[in-house]
Amino acid sequence: MTVRIVVLAKQVPDPETPPSQFKIDEVTNTVVPSNGVPPVVNGFDLNAVEAALQLRDAGADVEITVLSVGSNFVMDAMKKPLAMGADRLVLVDDEGLDQLDSAATVKVLAAAIAKDGPFDLVLGGRQASDWDQAHVTLGLAEVLGLPLVSLVQKLELNGDLIALQRVIPDGYQIVAAPVPAVLTITNELGEPRYPNLRGIMQASRKRPEIFSLDDLGLSSGSIAPKLRLKRLFVPESNQQVELIEGEDEADSGKKLALRLREEKLI
């Protein structure tokens, strides 16, 4: 039996963008796209793609669908999971979908999964590199009514169960979950594989399947944000440095302690 896996993927600004090119439009509270620095697929989501591919490598018969919600998609970026080995790319593409809050994103994803599913596993990265909130996959599990295991670093299909290693601060837990389930994949799984030439060529010939809000039975009013972003800005650093010097390390340490006491920091 084919196991259907959907991997959630988000288009984000390249986190390697030089600070000198990172700009904020404080009028619209948006990040200004950097000239010459195209967006990328969120790196943690590529970990989730890699997890699905590892299940295939282990002998499971899997179909891997990559699902993304947004607008102004850059195909060279969004086709990377296809070049890695995913089978399908499904985009929910409509005006304003790149500005959704987490609750609205969950609503759109749930509608897309209901239309394109059913799926046996829903995989997402541990968080997105733009906002680092880690809300969407957890909220999606609640809306879908499915069990959730977060921060998975290893997984193995075993019939109607999936065996997992879940990262915790001092090691990992070994847990099992019934299928279907929702998993968030952590970067401890390992680096995503590099697409080879054959994969890149195959991906170039594949067309994404595109849904609009109308296709999902949604309207812009039904996904109105529940959170309001009041201000987005780059903080200014006004820190001042005072060097404490002495005749030797012991004298420097003594003078530092006295200075900290003067500032009532110790």
C-alpha atoms as one frame of an Amber mdcrd trajectory, in Angstrom:
protein
   0.000   0.000   0.000   1.253   3.447  -0.900   1.797   5.770   2.046   0.789
   9.318   1.117   2.952  11.977   2.781   2.416  15.719   2.562   5.322  17.963
   3.501   4.593  21.575   4.382   7.049  24.037   2.840   7.284  27.802   3.120
   8.999  30.280   0.824  11.106  32.591   3.004  13.753  35.292   2.537  17.185
  33.738   2.288  18.546  33.664   5.877  22.044  34.099   4.410  21.110  37.563
   3.110  23.902  40.008   4.085  22.769  42.369   6.872  23.607  45.335   4.655
  20.906  44.214   2.198  18.213  43.439   4.762  15.664  46.257   4.681  12.317
  46.857   6.386   9.476  48.980   5.028   8.161  50.400   8.298   5.105  51.876
   6.562   3.790  48.500   5.377   5.579  46.448   8.079   7.117  44.152   5.486
  10.571  42.939   4.539  11.796  44.550   1.318  12.975  41.860  -1.127  16.724
  42.117  -1.596  17.993  42.750  -5.118  19.832  39.722  -6.423  18.997  37.540
  -3.391  16.055  35.280  -4.298  13.883  33.613  -1.656  14.423  29.995  -0.658
  12.434  27.118   0.799  12.620  27.227   4.588  15.599  25.084   5.576  13.757
  23.255   8.362  11.079  22.258   5.823  13.803  20.718   3.685  14.640  18.576
   6.723  11.034  17.356   6.560  11.432  16.549   2.844  14.574  14.627   3.706
  12.688  12.664   6.391  10.082  11.582   3.841  12.787  10.588   1.364  14.544
   8.522   4.041  11.339   6.520   4.517  11.433   5.777   0.787  15.124   4.863
   0.984  14.251   2.391   3.752  11.925   0.543   1.378   8.533   2.121   2.056
   6.250   2.766  -0.900   5.594   6.478  -0.427   4.169   9.315  -2.479   5.582
  12.670  -1.368   3.561  15.830  -1.963   4.993  19.233  -1.088   2.354  21.799
  -0.107   2.874  25.540   0.234   0.653  28.564   0.822   1.645  32.014  -0.411
   1.939  34.286  -3.418   4.667  35.471  -5.782   6.300  32.053  -5.702   9.742
  31.725  -7.245   9.671  28.392  -9.054  13.437  27.910  -9.010  13.202  27.884
  -5.217   9.942  25.978  -4.784  11.005  23.161  -7.114  14.001  22.242  -4.975
  12.017  19.575  -3.036  11.033  18.067  -6.413  14.696  18.017  -7.433  15.493
  16.255  -4.160  12.982  13.507  -5.021   9.469  14.607  -4.020   6.711  13.550
  -6.407   4.302  16.498  -6.483   4.238  20.224  -5.724   0.910  21.780  -4.719
   0.703  25.559  -4.300  -2.152  27.554  -2.824  -1.439  30.793  -4.644  -3.622
  33.856  -4.227  -3.235  37.548  -3.537  -2.141  38.337   0.003  -1.463  34.762
   1.079   2.151  35.615   1.826   0.945  37.919   4.629  -1.200  35.461   6.609
  -0.897  34.991  10.337  -0.461  31.510  11.777  -4.177  30.882  12.387  -5.109
  31.778   8.814  -2.258  29.699   7.406  -3.529  26.698   9.366  -7.040  27.228
   7.966  -5.810  27.354   4.369  -3.522  24.345   4.794  -6.302  22.301   6.387
  -8.612  23.091   3.466  -5.919  22.153   0.941  -5.188  18.873   2.722  -8.911
  18.066   2.831  -9.183  18.700  -0.923  -6.002  16.926  -2.003  -5.929  14.181
   0.652  -6.298  11.986   2.485  -2.683  11.758   3.653  -1.126   9.254   6.038
   1.554  11.602   7.361   1.803  15.386   7.554   5.407  16.564   7.984   6.640
  20.074   8.700   9.871  21.695   9.765  10.367  22.522  13.419   9.829  26.224
  12.633  10.157  28.750   9.834  13.330  30.780   9.577  11.527  34.083   8.964
   9.397  34.394  12.148  10.650  31.387  14.177   7.216  30.939  15.763   6.686
  27.173  15.269   2.902  27.642  15.389   1.558  26.339  12.097   2.226  22.595
  12.197   1.066  22.349  15.809  -2.124  24.250  15.031  -2.734  22.113  11.963
  -2.643  18.929  14.041  -5.320  20.403  16.317  -7.562  21.398  13.408  -7.136
  18.034  11.663  -7.734  16.156  14.913  -4.555  14.102  14.486  -1.853  13.089
  16.995   1.247  15.276  16.964   4.872  14.439  17.711   7.292  17.369  17.601
  11.060  17.628  17.135  11.485  14.251  15.429  15.053  13.310  14.498  14.455
   9.752  13.258  11.402   7.885  11.996  10.502   4.412  10.773   7.225   3.081
   9.398   5.957  -0.136  10.956   2.520  -1.007   9.638  -0.101   1.247  11.191
   2.463   2.748  13.579   5.427   5.034  13.077   8.403   4.650  15.424  10.086
   7.931  16.306  12.999   9.489  18.108  12.020  12.837  19.593  14.723  15.294
  20.652  14.678  16.492  24.272  17.234  18.741  26.046  19.313  15.889  27.489
  18.900  13.234  24.797  15.909  11.784  22.977  12.664   9.939  23.608  11.582
   6.801  21.767   7.870   7.026  21.006   5.341   5.505  18.620   2.342   7.154
  17.000  -0.582   5.788  15.008  -0.930   6.624  11.338  -2.241   9.143  10.285
  -0.217  11.620  12.326   1.418  15.045  12.174   5.175  15.337  12.792   7.556
  18.257  13.046  11.068  17.374  11.908  14.118  18.892  13.543  17.469  19.628
  11.941  19.054  16.912  14.123  17.726  14.524  11.459  20.681  15.559   9.306
  21.410  17.765   6.335  18.945  17.595   3.429  20.393  15.840   0.410  21.672
  17.856  -2.533  19.634  17.497  -5.741  21.532  15.625  -8.431  21.473  16.520
 -12.130  18.825  13.905 -12.914  16.576  15.211 -10.160  16.994  18.798 -11.330
  16.092  17.841 -14.892  13.027  15.885 -13.767  11.892  18.765 -11.558  12.190
  21.216 -14.444   9.609  19.189 -16.385   7.066  18.989 -13.560   4.320  21.566
 -13.255   2.970  22.549  -9.838  -0.707  22.001  -9.132  -2.183  25.357  -8.135
  -5.247  26.036  -5.999  -6.846  29.396  -5.335  -8.911  30.351  -2.292 -12.050
  29.807  -4.370 -10.912  26.266  -5.181 -10.738  25.572  -1.444 -14.096  27.166
  -0.648 -12.453  30.034   1.228 -12.644  33.802   0.929 -10.285  36.566   1.992
 -12.746  37.483   4.749 -12.682  33.965   6.191  -8.922  34.169   6.755  -8.767
  37.640   8.247  -5.833  37.873  10.673  -6.398  37.379  14.382  -3.100  39.073
  15.185  -2.165  42.644  14.308   1.447  43.514  13.566   1.891  47.008  14.965
   5.539  47.599  14.129   8.337  45.816  12.309  11.796  47.321  12.529  15.495
  46.564  12.742  16.631  47.358  16.299  19.455  49.818  16.656  22.453  48.831
  18.712  23.649  51.645  20.977  25.814  49.573  23.285  28.944  51.182  24.672
  32.009  49.186  25.603  34.276  50.053  28.524  37.617  48.276  28.670  38.919
  47.388  32.122  42.690  47.038  32.159  45.098  46.140  34.929  48.723  45.236
  35.490  47.890  41.531  35.112  44.854  39.227  34.921  44.281  39.267  38.676
  44.422  43.064  38.822  42.073  43.318  35.803  39.611  40.958  37.494  39.689
  42.975  40.703  39.067  46.244  38.873  36.238  44.639  36.866  34.546  43.442
  40.056  34.796  46.920  41.586  33.365  48.495  38.445  30.444  46.060  38.359
  29.751  46.811  42.001  29.680  50.526  41.251  27.000  49.856  38.626  25.145
  47.676  41.183  25.378  44.691  38.857  26.851  42.487  41.575
